Amino acid sequence: MLKPSTNATIPTFADAYSYSLDAWQRSILFLDVMRQRGAQYEEHRTQTAPNVLEFEAQLVIDGRTLARPVNYALVSIVPPQGVAVDQSKRPFVVVDPRAGHGPGIGGFKADSEIGVAMKAGHPCYFIGFLPDPVPGQTIEDIALAEAIFLETVIARHPNADGKPCVIGNCQAGWAVMIVAALRPELFGPIIIAGAPLSYWAGVHGQNPMRYSGGLLGGSWLTALTGDLGAGIFDGAWLVQNFENQNPANTLWTKQYNLYSKIDTEAARYLGFERWWGGHVTLNAEEMQFIVDELFVGNKLATGEIRTSDGTAIDLRNVRSPIVVFCSKGDNITPPQQALDWVLDLYDSVDEIRAYGQTIVYTVHETVGHLGIFVSAGVARKEHDEFASNIELIDVLPPGLYEAVLTPAAEVTEGREFASGEWLMRCEPRTLDDIRALGGNDAEDERRFATAAKLSEVNLALYRTYLQPAIKAAVTPPVAEAMRSMHPLRLQYALFGPDNPFMAWTAALADHVRENREPAASNNPFIAMQEALSNQVVDGLEAWRRMVEHVSEQTFHAIYGAPTLQAALGVDANPGQSPRKATKSLLHQELVDARIAELRSRMAEGGTCEGLARALIFVGMARGGADERGFEAVRRLRQAHPEAKQLDLAAFKATMREQYFMLLIDEDAALTTLPKLLPEAIEERRAAFSALREVLEASGAVTGVAAERLQRVAELFRLDNEPPVSITAGKAVRNRKAS
């Protein structure tokens, strides 16, 4: 029998034979996976409600039965065997993106957003959709339907300790934020993962997708595509836009990875392709709204979008904490597009506080766009921490924070108060921290504003001169035939069960598996294969970089031209951005009235208010909050019947009121603190002991925080109690000599 050479640098005939046999076998197995993919695509396409949920679900509301019907549905997730949910905990509602693919990515695996939420004991719901829209449905109809879904979830959990936590993935993120701006009372914390809210934002030399609208002349092409679909927009075009951002992966790496690891990669590949190939459609009107108002118009963050009854959609109306999860490795929704809406709405963190809004963000260093939803590592880290600590996020004082995750193994103090593999700490940030991630300057904003104006002109020209003829020529059967000929659909049909030339593949593949002889890993031809693959990838990457550079320079040259800007009415003032959310004098008057009210009530309350005020006063010196301190508070609430009577909503309101009192007038808030405390010395000692326990759960109280704790001890007037002092940077009790 021929034996391959052990020397990887000098190929032998045995090496060539072994590699040739392996390559031939891999080719057959690869074709068989393509056959399975095609059959899977056809089976998935014929389902009434196709999805890729890993979990059993029960229908709660079919959106087609609503007064304004939509193709969305609310389902309840059945906990898998061995997983118990606590009906007293707030429910989680996961909303999946309708961006060309079908629903289910939020529950694609056991380690997923749904999986980690149930592991934390929360009941879970899922909002998905059918492949085809209800004729005439609009984005506003969907928003109204989602509000009804949340009302239903709230009604099903009357004893829950908070309103639902809603997770909006990708395109569902902006949809969730629209609903939250219109119906803020329905929401608990909102987690928007990989969701674009500021569509023009990005960094020079990166994020080329934001230039697409301008380079195509605006949204007229969207209208044309909808008309060629006889009023239906094919989501496969959206999927192709995503694939065009990474030609190396689309044209080579994805297939090569399967071919080179055919013995182990097939199941994962087919599982992902089941979702990736589940193309859905939208009404042309829905897609036109998305492009005109969001991607090209960028009107969401500035409050320029209005509902059919004239109501302005202002994201400052959102009252629930907003958690933004994004990644530097995401070329679809980079951190700037996920976060710069904050800069559009607010001039300072104080203004965020004035609106009572809490914004928490975390930026992953490397994970790509799809990895935010499908990566098991991300689910076990970021999503696990968000689910486990959602109550901590809900009681954070208004402001801007970054969620910083530290390995729990590195935690030494208060370890018993930390759960899971990571410790989450929310650290205060300013708008400069968001600006430091990079973004547009005023000149960039004018370029995009010019592109938006030109889009309106081109769309009007198309609707006047071309649209009537296109609509007259394209009938529904013609449109359906064109959809079936889309390149992304053809790649499944080509290897599918309708192709008679694939009939022999399954039997031959079974024979190959029975006689599989993979080449040795040190076979020199394997190294040549890898080298060739790397060259292909490098070539496609070079092509991508060249196209992106040319696209960016072309966009800047066209839309940066002063003549075009002037012709389209874009202000050329070099120091002024053409867009900013409008301010409200009425809001300032309401803030002033609220401040006066809080001043008048500083001496009102009891022990709970006094402890909350003292806790916040000391904690503000630490510059953040982590889960250990909140877990200590939770245990104290469970241990004391009086505290348990205060539900989470009331506890949150108390914490926020006391925080604002300290912000308004710290001296007055501290001066009146003793009036909130019990008269009995033993009760005050017990209250102060509880305060210390909570503060020390997150580690030693040192520095300025220790000085503040000393001042609080004096305000508690603990007669005969050893005072708090600072020794070696740590707050300790000094035992007086008897």
C-alpha positions in Angstrom: 0.0 0.0 0.0 1.3 3.5 -0.8 2.4 5.5 2.2 2.4 9.3 2.2 5.7 11.0 2.9 6.3 12.3 6.4 8.2 15.2 4.9 5.7 18.0 4.4 8.0 20.0 2.0 8.6 17.2 -0.6 5.4 15.8 -2.1 5.5 12.2 -3.1 3.3 10.2 -5.4 1.6 8.8 -2.3 0.8 12.3 -1.1 -0.7 13.1 -4.5 -2.8 10.0 -4.5 -4.0 10.5 -0.9 -4.9 14.1 -1.6 -6.6 13.3 -4.9 -8.8 10.7 -3.3 -9.6 13.0 -0.4 -10.4 16.0 -2.8 -12.7 13.8 -4.9 -14.5 12.5 -1.8 -14.9 16.0 -0.4 -16.3 17.2 -3.7 -19.0 14.5 -3.7 -19.8 15.2 0.0 -19.9 19.0 -0.8 -22.3 18.4 -3.6 -24.5 16.3 -1.4 -24.6 19.1 1.2 -25.6 21.5 -1.6 -28.4 19.0 -2.5 -29.5 18.9 1.1 -29.5 22.7 1.2 -31.7 22.9 -1.8 -34.1 20.4 -0.4 -34.1 22.2 2.9 -34.8 25.5 1.1 -37.8 24.0 -0.7 -39.2 22.4 2.4 -38.8 25.6 4.4 -40.3 27.7 1.6 -43.5 25.6 1.6 -44.2 25.9 5.3 -47.0 28.2 6.4 -45.0 29.9 9.2 -41.3 29.0 8.6 -38.9 29.9 11.3 -35.6 28.6 12.8 -36.6 28.7 16.5 -34.9 26.0 18.6 -37.7 26.2 21.1 -41.3 25.0 21.1 -43.7 27.9 20.7 -47.5 28.4 21.3 -49.4 31.0 19.3 -50.9 33.8 21.4 -52.0 36.4 18.9 -52.2 36.1 15.1 -51.7 39.6 13.8 -53.8 38.9 10.7 -56.9 38.9 13.0 -56.3 42.5 14.3 -58.4 45.5 13.2 -55.4 46.6 11.2 -54.1 43.2 10.1 -50.3 42.5 9.7 -48.3 39.4 9.0 -46.8 39.4 12.5 -47.6 37.0 15.4 -46.9 36.8 19.1 -46.0 33.4 20.4 -45.1 32.1 23.9 -41.9 30.1 24.3 -42.4 26.8 26.1 -39.5 26.2 28.5 -37.5 23.2 27.6 -37.2 20.2 29.9 -35.1 21.1 33.0 -35.7 24.8 32.7 -38.0 26.5 35.2 -39.3 30.0 34.8 -40.5 32.3 37.6 -43.8 33.9 36.9 -43.0 36.8 39.3 -40.1 37.8 37.1 -40.6 40.2 34.2 -41.2 38.5 30.8 -38.7 38.9 28.0 -40.0 39.6 24.5 -37.6 39.0 21.6 -38.4 40.7 18.3 -36.6 39.5 15.2 -35.6 41.6 12.2 -37.6 41.5 9.0 -34.6 42.4 6.8 -34.9 39.8 4.0 -34.7 36.7 6.2 -37.4 34.8 8.1 -37.8 34.9 11.9 -36.1 32.9 14.6 -32.6 34.1 14.8 -33.1 35.3 18.4 -33.9 31.7 19.4 -31.7 30.0 16.9 -29.7 28.0 19.5 -30.0 26.9 23.1 -27.4 29.5 23.8 -29.4 32.4 22.4 -31.2 35.5 23.6 -34.3 33.4 24.4 -32.2 30.7 26.0 -30.2 32.9 28.4 -33.4 34.8 29.4 -35.2 31.5 30.3 -32.0 30.3 32.1 -32.3 33.5 34.2 -35.9 32.4 35.1 -37.8 34.9 32.9 -40.9 33.8 30.9 -40.2 34.4 27.2 -42.2 35.5 24.2 -41.3 35.9 20.6 -42.6 38.3 17.9 -42.1 36.8 14.4 -43.7 37.2 11.0 -45.0 35.2 8.0 -43.1 35.2 4.7 -45.6 37.4 2.9 -47.1 40.7 4.0 -50.8 41.4 4.4 -51.8 43.6 1.4 -51.8 47.2 2.4 -50.0 46.8 5.8 -47.7 49.6 6.7 -44.8 50.1 9.2 -47.3 52.0 11.4 -49.7 49.1 11.4 -46.9 46.8 12.6 -46.0 49.3 15.4 -49.6 49.3 16.5 -49.7 45.5 16.4 -46.6 45.2 18.5 -48.1 47.5 21.1 -51.1 45.2 21.3 -48.8 42.2 21.7 -47.1 43.9 24.6 -50.4 44.8 26.2 -51.3 41.1 26.0 -48.0 40.0 27.5 -48.5 42.5 30.4 -52.0 41.2 31.0 -50.8 37.6 31.1 -48.3 38.4 33.9 -50.2 40.6 36.4 -47.8 39.6 39.2 -44.6 40.2 37.4 -42.1 42.6 39.1 -41.8 44.8 36.0 -42.9 45.6 32.5 -41.6 43.3 29.7 -37.9 43.6 28.7 -38.0 43.9 24.9 -35.1 42.8 22.7 -35.0 44.3 19.2 -32.4 42.7 16.9 -31.0 44.6 13.9 -33.9 46.2 12.0 -36.3 45.2 14.8 -34.3 47.6 17.0 -35.5 50.7 15.3 -39.0 49.3 15.1 -39.1 48.6 18.8 -37.8 52.2 19.5 -40.6 53.6 17.4 -43.2 51.7 19.5 -41.5 52.7 22.7 -41.6 56.4 21.7 -45.3 56.1 21.0 -46.3 53.9 23.9 -43.6 54.2 26.6 -45.8 52.8 29.4 -45.7 49.3 27.8 -41.9 48.8 28.2 -39.5 47.7 30.7 -35.8 47.8 29.7 -35.1 47.8 26.0 -32.2 45.9 24.5 -31.3 46.9 20.9 -28.7 44.6 19.4 -26.9 45.6 16.2 -29.7 48.0 15.5 -29.1 51.1 13.3 -30.6 54.3 14.6 -28.3 56.9 13.1 -28.0 55.9 9.5 -25.5 58.4 8.1 -23.0 57.8 10.8 -19.7 56.1 10.3 -15.9 56.6 9.9 -14.0 57.6 6.8 -12.4 54.5 5.2 -15.0 52.2 6.8 -18.7 51.5 6.8 -19.2 51.8 3.0 -22.8 50.6 3.1 -24.0 54.1 4.2 -22.9 55.5 0.8 -25.1 53.1 -1.2 -28.2 55.2 -1.2 -26.4 58.3 -2.5 -24.4 56.4 -5.1 -27.6 54.8 -6.5 -29.3 58.2 -6.8 -31.5 57.7 -3.8 -34.7 55.7 -3.2 -36.1 55.8 -6.7 -34.5 52.4 -7.2 -36.4 51.1 -4.2 -39.6 52.3 -5.9 -38.6 50.6 -9.2 -37.9 47.3 -7.4 -41.3 47.4 -5.7 -43.0 48.2 -9.0 -41.2 45.3 -10.7 -42.6 43.1 -7.9 -46.1 44.3 -8.6 -46.3 46.1 -5.2 -44.1 43.5 -3.4 -40.4 44.1 -2.5 -38.3 41.0 -2.5 -36.3 40.7 0.7 -33.6 38.7 -1.3 -32.3 42.1 -2.5 -31.7 43.1 1.1 -29.8 39.8 1.7 -27.7 40.4 -1.4 -26.8 43.9 -0.1 -25.5 42.3 3.0 -23.5 39.7 1.0 -22.0 42.4 -1.2 -20.3 43.9 1.8 -18.0 40.9 2.1 -17.4 39.4 -1.3 -14.5 37.2 0.0 -16.9 35.4 2.4 -19.8 35.3 -0.1 -17.9 34.1 -3.1 -15.3 31.9 -1.5 -14.8 31.5 2.2 -18.2 30.3 3.2 -18.1 27.5 0.6 -14.4 26.7 1.0 -14.8 26.4 4.8 -17.5 23.8 4.2 -15.4 22.0 1.5 -12.2 21.9 3.6 -14.1 20.7 6.8 -16.7 18.6 5.1 -16.6 15.9 7.7 -17.5 18.2 10.6 -19.0 21.4 9.1 -22.1 20.2 7.3 -24.6 20.4 10.2 -23.6 23.9 11.2 -23.6 25.1 7.6 -27.1 23.6 6.9 -28.4 25.0 10.2 -27.3 28.6 9.3 -28.4 28.3 5.6 -31.9 27.3 6.8 -32.2 30.9 8.1 -30.1 32.7 5.6 -32.1 31.2 2.7 -35.5 31.9 4.2 -36.2 34.9 2.1 -39.3 37.0 2.9 -41.1 39.8 1.1 -42.4 43.3 2.2 -45.0 45.5 0.8 -43.4 48.1 -1.5 -44.9 50.9 0.7 -43.2 49.4 3.8 -39.8 49.3 2.1 -40.2 52.8 0.7 -40.9 54.1 4.2 -37.8 52.4 5.5 -35.5 53.8 2.8 -37.0 57.3 2.6 -37.4 57.9 6.3 -34.5 55.9 7.7 -31.7 54.8 5.5 -31.6 57.8 3.2 -33.6 60.4 5.1 -32.2 59.6 8.5 -35.2 61.2 10.2 -35.8 59.0 13.2 -33.3 60.5 15.6 -34.3 64.1 14.8 -38.0 63.5 15.4 -39.0 64.2 11.8 -41.1 61.1 11.3 -44.8 61.4 12.0 -47.6 58.9 12.2 -50.8 59.1 10.1 -52.5 61.3 12.8 -49.6 63.7 12.9 -47.9 62.5 16.1 -44.1 63.1 16.0 -42.0 60.1 16.9 -39.5 61.5 19.4 -37.1 59.0 20.9 -36.7 61.2 24.0 -40.2 60.0 24.9 -38.8 56.6 25.8 -38.9 56.2 29.6 -37.4 52.8 29.9 -33.6 52.1 30.1 -32.2 51.6 26.7 -29.3 49.0 26.3 -27.4 49.4 23.1 -25.2 46.4 22.1 -22.9 46.9 19.1 -19.5 45.8 17.8 -16.5 47.3 16.1 -16.4 44.2 13.9 -19.9 44.9 12.6 -19.7 46.4 9.1 -23.5 46.5 8.7 -24.3 48.4 11.9 -21.1 49.9 13.2 -21.0 51.5 16.7 -21.5 55.0 15.2 -24.8 54.0 13.6 -25.9 52.3 16.8 -25.0 55.2 19.2 -24.8 58.5 17.4 -28.6 59.0 17.8 -27.7 60.1 21.3 -25.6 62.9 19.9 -28.4 63.9 17.6 -30.9 64.1 20.5 -28.9 65.5 23.3 -26.2 68.2 23.9 -25.0 66.8 27.3 -25.5 64.1 29.8 -27.4 66.6 32.0 -30.0 66.9 29.1 -30.3 63.1 29.1 -31.0 63.2 32.8 -33.5 66.0 32.3 -35.5 63.7 30.1 -35.3 61.0 32.7 -33.6 58.6 30.2 -31.1 55.9 31.1 -28.9 54.7 28.3 -26.4 51.9 28.7 -24.1 50.7 25.9 -21.5 48.1 25.4 -19.1 47.8 22.4 -17.7 44.4 21.5 -14.3 44.5 19.9 -14.5 41.9 17.1 -17.8 40.1 16.6 -19.5 40.6 13.3 -23.1 41.6 12.7 -24.6 38.2 12.6 -22.5 37.1 15.5 -24.3 39.5 17.7 -27.4 37.3 17.4 -26.1 33.8 16.6 -22.7 33.5 18.4 -23.0 31.2 21.4 -20.0 33.0 23.0 -21.9 36.4 22.8 -25.0 34.8 24.2 -23.2 33.3 27.1 -21.4 36.6 27.9 -23.2 39.8 26.9 -26.8 38.5 26.6 -26.4 36.4 29.7 -25.3 39.4 31.7 -28.1 41.6 30.4 -30.7 39.0 31.2 -29.3 38.2 34.6 -28.9 41.9 35.6 -31.9 43.5 33.9 -33.2 44.7 37.2 -30.0 46.5 38.0 -30.2 48.2 34.7 -33.8 49.1 35.4 -33.0 51.0 38.6 -30.0 52.9 37.4 -30.3 56.6 37.8 -30.9 58.5 34.5 -27.7 59.2 32.5 -25.3 57.6 30.1 -23.4 54.4 31.1 -21.1 51.8 29.6 -21.6 48.2 30.6 -18.1 46.8 31.4 -17.8 43.1 31.7 -15.0 41.5 33.9 -14.3 37.8 34.3 -15.9 36.7 37.6 -12.7 34.7 38.3 -10.8 37.9 38.8 -13.3 39.2 41.4 -12.1 38.7 45.0 -14.4 40.9 47.0 -18.1 40.3 47.2 -17.8 37.1 45.0 -20.9 35.6 46.7 -22.9 38.5 45.2 -21.8 37.8 41.6 -23.4 35.1 39.5 -22.2 33.6 36.3 -18.9 33.8 34.5 -18.8 37.6 34.2 -19.3 40.6 36.4 -21.2 43.5 34.9 -20.4 47.1 36.0 -22.2 50.2 34.7 -19.8 53.1 34.5 -20.9 56.7 33.8 -19.9 58.1 30.5 -20.2 61.4 28.7 -21.1 62.3 25.1 -17.4 62.7 24.4 -17.0 59.0 25.0 -19.4 58.3 22.1 -17.7 61.0 20.0 -14.3 59.2 20.6 -15.6 56.2 18.7 -15.5 58.4 15.5 -18.2 59.8 13.4 -19.3 62.5 11.0 -18.3 66.1 11.1 -20.6 68.9 9.9 -19.3 68.6 6.3 -20.1 64.9 6.2 -23.6 65.6 7.5 -24.1 68.2 4.7 -23.1 65.6 2.1 -25.6 63.1 3.4 -28.3 65.8 3.6 -27.6 66.6 -0.1 -27.9 63.0 -1.0 -31.3 62.9 0.8 -32.5 66.0 -1.1 -31.4 64.6 -4.4 -33.2 61.3 -3.6 -36.4 63.2 -3.2 -35.9 64.9 -6.6 -35.1 61.6 -8.4 -38.0 59.8 -6.7 -40.4 62.5 -7.9 -39.0 62.3 -11.4 -39.4 58.5 -11.4 -43.0 58.6 -10.2 -43.9 61.2 -12.8 -42.3 59.7 -15.9 -41.5 56.0 -15.4 -43.7 54.5 -12.7 -47.0 54.5 -14.7 -45.4 52.5 -17.5 -43.7 50.1 -15.2 -46.9 49.4 -13.3 -48.8 48.9 -16.4 -46.3 46.4 -17.8 -45.7 44.2 -14.7 -48.5 41.9 -13.7 -48.4 39.7 -10.6 -47.4 36.5 -12.5 -44.6 38.4 -14.2 -43.4 39.7 -10.8 -43.5 36.2 -9.3 -41.4 34.8 -12.2 -38.8 37.5 -11.7 -38.6 36.8 -8.0 -38.0 33.1 -8.7 -35.2 34.1 -11.0 -33.4 36.1 -8.4 -29.7 34.9 -8.2 -29.9 34.1 -4.5 -33.0 31.9 -5.1 -31.4 30.2 -8.2 -28.4 29.0 -6.2 -30.7 26.9 -4.1 -32.9 25.7 -7.0 -29.9 24.8 -9.0 -28.9 22.1 -6.5 -32.4 21.3 -5.3 -34.7 18.3 -5.8 -36.1 19.6 -9.1 -32.7 19.2 -10.8 -32.6 15.7 -12.2 -28.8 15.7 -12.4 -28.5 15.8 -8.6 -30.4 12.5 -8.2 -27.2 10.4 -8.1 -25.6 12.5 -5.4 -27.2 11.0 -2.3 -26.3 7.4 -3.1 -22.7 8.2 -4.1 -22.3 10.4 -1.0 -23.4 7.5 1.2 -20.8 5.2 -0.5 -18.1 7.9 0.0 -18.9 8.2 3.8 -18.6 4.4 4.1 -15.2 4.5 2.4 -13.9 7.9 3.6 -10.1 8.3 3.5 -9.2 11.9 4.4 -5.7 13.1 3.7 -3.3 13.6 6.5 -3.2 17.1 7.9 0.5 17.3 7.1 0.0 16.4 3.4 1.8 19.1 1.4 -1.1 19.3 -1.0 -3.3 20.4 1.9 -0.9 23.2 2.6 -1.0 24.2 -1.1 -4.8 24.1 -1.0 -4.8 26.5 2.0 -2.3 28.8 0.3 -4.4 29.0 -2.8 -7.5 29.7 -0.7 -5.6 32.5 1.1 -4.6 34.0 -2.2 -8.2 34.0 -3.4 -9.3 35.7 -0.2 -6.6 38.2 -0.4 -7.5 39.1 -4.0 -11.2 39.5 -3.2 -10.3 41.6 -0.1 -8.2 43.8 -2.2 -11.0 44.2 -4.7 -13.4 45.1 -1.8 -11.1 47.7 -0.4 -10.6 49.3 -3.8 -14.3 49.4 -4.5 -15.0 50.9 -1.1 -12.4 53.5 -1.5 -13.6 54.5 -4.9 -17.2 54.6 -3.7 -16.4 56.8 -0.7 -14.3 59.2 -2.8 -17.1 59.4 -5.5 -19.7 60.1 -2.9 -17.7 62.8 -1.3 -16.9 64.4 -4.6 -20.5 64.4 -5.9 -22.3 65.4 -2.7 -19.6 67.6 -1.3 -19.8 69.9 -4.4 -20.9 73.4 -3.2 -22.9 73.9 -6.4 -25.0 70.8 -5.9 -25.6 71.6 -2.2 -26.7 75.1 -3.1 -29.0 73.9 -5.9 -30.7 71.5 -3.5 -31.0 74.1 -0.7 -28.5 72.6 1.8 -27.0 75.2 4.1 -23.3 75.6 3.4 -22.5 77.2 6.8 -19.2 75.3 7.6 -19.8 75.5 11.4 -23.4 74.2 11.4 -24.8 70.7 11.1 -27.8 70.5 8.8 -29.7 68.3 11.2 -30.4 68.3 15.0 -33.4 67.3 17.0 -35.6 70.3 17.9 -35.8 71.6 21.5 -39.0 72.1 23.4 -39.5 75.1 25.7 -42.5 73.3 27.2 -40.2 70.5 28.3 -37.9 72.9 30.1 -41.0 74.4 31.9 -42.0 70.9 33.0 -38.5 70.2 34.2 -38.5 73.5 36.2 -41.9 72.5 37.8 -40.5 69.0 38.6 -37.4 70.6 40.3 -39.6 72.8 42.4 -41.7 69.8 43.4 -38.7 67.8 44.4 -37.3 70.7 46.5 -40.5 70.9 48.4 -40.5 67.2 49.2 -36.9 66.7 50.4 -38.0 66.2 54.0 -40.8 63.8 53.1 -40.5 60.1 53.3 -39.2 57.4 55.7 -36.4 54.9 56.2 -36.5 53.6 52.6 -36.1 57.1 51.1 -33.4 57.9 53.6 -31.4 54.8 52.8 -31.8 55.3 49.1 -30.5 58.9 49.4 -27.6 57.8 51.5 -26.7 54.9 49.2 -26.8 57.1 46.1 -24.8 59.9 47.8 -21.9 57.5 48.7 -22.3 55.5 45.4 -21.9 58.6 43.2 -18.3 58.9 44.5 -17.6 55.5 43.1 -18.6 56.4 39.6 -20.7 53.4 38.7 -22.7 50.5 39.9 -22.2 46.7 39.6 -24.3 43.7 40.1 -22.9 42.9 43.5 -24.4 45.9 45.1 -27.7 45.4 43.5 -27.7 41.7 44.6 -27.1 42.8 48.1 -30.1 45.2 47.9 -32.2 42.4 46.5 -31.3 40.1 49.4 -32.1 42.8 51.9 -35.5 43.4 50.3 -36.2 39.7 50.5 -35.1 39.5 54.2 -37.1 42.4 55.4 -40.9 42.2 55.1 -41.3 46.0 55.1 -38.9 46.3 52.2 -40.6 43.5 50.3 -43.8 45.5 50.2 -42.1 48.0 47.9 -42.4 46.5 44.5 -39.7 47.1 41.8 -41.5 49.9 40.1 -41.9 51.8 43.4 -38.3 51.0 44.4 -37.1 52.4 41.0 -39.2 55.5 41.4 -37.7 56.1 44.9 -34.2 55.6 43.7 -34.7 58.1 40.8 -36.4 60.7 43.0 -33.6 60.6 45.6 -31.0 60.8 42.9 -32.6 63.9 41.4 -32.8 65.5 44.8 -29.1 65.1 45.3 -28.5 66.5 41.8 -30.7 69.5 42.4 -29.4 70.5 45.9 -27.0 68.1 47.5 -26.6 70.2 50.7 -30.4 70.5 51.2 -30.8 66.8 50.5 -28.2 65.8 53.2 -29.4 68.4 55.7 -32.9 66.9 55.6 -31.7 63.3 55.6 -32.0 62.8 59.4 -35.7 63.7 59.2 -36.3 60.5 57.1 -34.7 58.2 59.6 -36.4 56.3 62.4 -36.3 57.8 65.9 -35.2 54.6 67.7 -31.4 54.3 67.8 -31.6 50.5 67.3 -33.6 51.0 64.1 -31.1 53.6 62.8 -28.2 51.2 63.7 -29.9 48.4 61.7 -30.5 50.8 58.8 -26.9 51.9 58.7 -25.7 48.4 59.0 -27.8 47.5 55.9 -26.3 50.5 54.1 -22.8 49.3 54.8 -23.6 45.8 53.7 -24.8 47.0 50.3 -21.9 49.3 49.8 -19.2 46.8 50.8 -20.7 44.1 48.6 -18.9 45.7 45.6 -15.6 45.9 47.5 -14.0 48.1 50.1 -15.3 51.6 50.5 -12.3 53.8 49.9 -11.3 57.4 49.1 -14.0 59.9 48.6 -16.7 57.3 49.0 -15.4 56.5 52.5 -15.4 60.2 53.3 -19.0 60.4 52.2 -19.9 57.3 54.3 -18.3 59.0 57.3 -20.6 62.0 56.7 -23.6 59.8 56.4 -22.7 58.1 59.7 -22.7 61.5 61.3 -26.1 62.2 59.9 -27.5 58.9 61.2 -26.5 60.1 64.8 -25.6 56.7 66.0 -25.1 57.4 69.7 -22.4 55.1 71.3 -21.7 53.6 67.8 -18.0 53.3 66.8 -17.6 56.0 64.1 -16.5 55.3 60.6 -13.0 56.4 59.7 -10.6 56.0 56.8 -7.5 53.9 57.5 -5.1 52.9 54.7 -7.7 54.0 52.1 -10.4 51.7 53.4 -13.5 52.4 55.5 -13.3 50.5 58.8 -14.8 50.6 62.3 -12.7 51.9 65.1 -13.4 50.2 68.3 -13.2 52.7 71.2 -11.3 51.6 74.2 -13.6 50.7 77.0 
